[in-house]
Amino acid sequence: MVNPRREVEILLEEKIRQQRKQARPPRRPRRYKTSVRKAASYVVLDFETTGFRSGADRIIQIGAVKYKDHEKTGTFETLINPKRHISPRITQLTGITNDAVKNAPMIDEVIGGLIDFIGDLPIVAHNASFDMGFLYAIEDLYGIQIPEYTVIDTVQLSRKVITETPDHKLTTLSRYLKLEHDAHNAIGDCLVTAKLYQHCLGVIG
């Protein structure tokens, strides 16, 4: 019998495999701009989802935290009703159950609020291609126009700055930096991603 910790590890390995597939040349041009510039004001974004394939799977939680001069100024957080079953493995990973989302709003009801929250700020995300893939899939699924954002990926940034870790998963980096981390919770991941970003900027100078 596979123990619960190994179940989560297997699920994370599958997530990484899917992210690598998504890193292959897309069928259509990327709809956001990547950047390595230093930003003092930004929004950190994270999604929890029913699976790892944008367009096929669905968002079940949005977390976004706004920073001005690296100080937290606002939070956007909501569960999302994906109108589909959340598997036990995803519940084990995220803690989000089918019962928890049954009365939550659908993504088309809240995406406008998220867009307003982000405004014209750059987005900071860990493994940004994953989250941005799900964000722009909303445009395809619902015909809702998603702005062309500037995106800073802390995976790419941390690979340049932190060379001592065996990998650059957010959980690995949070342990390395001795950060309190509510892993696989959208806001918890946002808060750690922000601290990781600020750490990397501090090292780069």
ZAMARGU-4260 file (C-alpha; in steps of 0.2 Angstrom, whole numbers, plus 5000, padded with zeros to 4 digits):
<rodrens>
0) 5000/5000/5000 | 5007/5017/4995 | 5008/5029/5010 | 5000/5046/5009 | 5016/5055/5007
5) 5022/5045/4992 | 5004/5048/4984 | 5008/5067/4985 | 5025/5064/4978 | 5018/5054/4963
10) 5005/5068/4960 | 5018/5081/4960 | 5029/5071/4948 | 5014/5070/4936 | 5012/5089/4938
15) 5030/5092/4933 | 5028/5080/4918 | 5013/5090/4912 | 5022/5106/4914 | 5036/5100/4904
20) 5024/5095/4890 | 5016/5112/4891 | 5034/5120/4889 | 5034/5113/4871 | 5031/5125/4857
25) 5013/5130/4858 | 5000/5129/4844 | 4997/5148/4845 | 5008/5162/4851 | 5010/5165/4869
30) 4998/5178/4875 | 5009/5185/4889 | 5026/5193/4889 | 5040/5186/4900 | 5051/5197/4909
35) 5067/5197/4921 | 5065/5215/4926 | 5065/5220/4944 | 5048/5225/4949 | 5044/5233/4966
40) 5025/5232/4963 | 5017/5217/4957 | 5003/5204/4960 | 5008/5186/4964 | 4996/5173/4957
45) 4993/5155/4960 | 4979/5143/4955 | 4974/5126/4962 | 4966/5115/4949 | 4957/5098/4946
50) 4972/5092/4936 | 4987/5098/4926 | 4981/5101/4908 | 4975/5119/4905 | 4960/5119/4894
55) 4955/5102/4899 | 4956/5103/4918 | 4948/5117/4928 | 4953/5130/4942 | 4946/5126/4959
60) 4955/5140/4969 | 4962/5157/4965 | 4975/5166/4976 | 4982/5183/4972 | 4992/5195/4983
65) 4996/5213/4978 | 5013/5221/4983 | 5018/5239/4982 | 5036/5242/4986 | 5037/5224/4991
70) 5024/5227/5005 | 5008/5217/5004 | 4993/5229/5000 | 4979/5217/4996 | 4973/5199/4993
75) 4961/5191/4981 | 4955/5174/4986 | 4941/5162/4981 | 4936/5144/4979 | 4929/5140/4962
80) 4915/5128/4957 | 4923/5118/4942 | 4907/5110/4938 | 4916/5093/4938 | 4922/5080/4951
85) 4938/5084/4961 | 4947/5068/4963 | 4953/5061/4980 | 4971/5063/4974 | 4968/5082/4971
90) 4959/5083/4988 | 4974/5075/4996 | 4986/5087/4988 | 4976/5103/4991 | 4963/5100/5004
95) 4949/5106/4993 | 4934/5094/4993 | 4919/5093/4981 | 4908/5099/4996 | 4919/5114/4999
100) 4916/5121/4981 | 4898/5116/4978 | 4892/5133/4982 | 4907/5143/4976 | 4906/5154/4961
105) 4910/5148/4944 | 4926/5155/4935 | 4917/5167/4923 | 4908/5175/4938 | 4924/5180/4946
110) 4937/5182/4933 | 4933/5200/4930 | 4936/5204/4948 | 4953/5196/4947 | 4957/5206/4931
115) 4952/5222/4940 | 4963/5217/4955 | 4979/5214/4944 | 4976/5230/4935 | 4992/5234/4925
120) 5004/5227/4937 | 5016/5213/4932 | 5012/5195/4938 | 5024/5185/4948 | 5021/5166/4948
125) 5031/5150/4952 | 5031/5139/4936 | 5022/5153/4927 | 5018/5143/4912 | 5006/5132/4922
130) 4996/5146/4930 | 4996/5157/4914 | 4990/5142/4904 | 4975/5141/4915 | 4972/5159/4915
135) 4972/5161/4896 | 4961/5145/4894 | 4947/5155/4902 | 4948/5166/4886 | 4946/5151/4875
140) 4932/5143/4886 | 4921/5158/4889 | 4926/5171/4877 | 4932/5183/4891 | 4946/5194/4885
145) 4961/5192/4896 | 4974/5206/4895 | 4992/5203/4889 | 5001/5203/4905 | 5020/5204/4909
150) 5025/5189/4919 | 5040/5185/4930 | 5043/5167/4933 | 5052/5163/4950 | 5057/5146/4944
155) 5068/5154/4931 | 5074/5167/4943 | 5078/5155/4957 | 5088/5143/4945 | 5100/5158/4943
160) 5101/5162/4961 | 5099/5146/4971 | 5111/5132/4966 | 5112/5122/4982 | 5095/5114/4981
165) 5091/5097/4971 | 5077/5105/4962 | 5067/5121/4962 | 5050/5116/4967 | 5042/5129/4978
170) 5041/5116/4993 | 5060/5113/4991 | 5064/5131/4990 | 5053/5136/5005 | 5062/5123/5016
175) 5079/5129/5010 | 5074/5147/5014 | 5066/5141/5031 | 5049/5149/5026 | 5033/5145/5034
180) 5023/5137/5019 | 5005/5132/5018 | 5009/5122/5002 | 4996/5119/4988 | 4985/5132/4995
185) 4983/5146/4983 | 4987/5160/4995 | 5000/5150/5005 | 5009/5147/4988 | 5008/5166/4984
190) 5015/5172/5000 | 5030/5160/4999 | 5032/5165/4980 | 5033/5183/4985 | 5046/5180/4998
195) 5056/5169/4986 | 5055/5183/4973 | 5061/5196/4986 | 5075/5184/4991 | 5081/5183/4973
200) 5081/5201/4970 | 5091/5204/4986 | 5104/5192/4980 | 5105/5199/4963 | 5106/5217/4971
</rodrens>
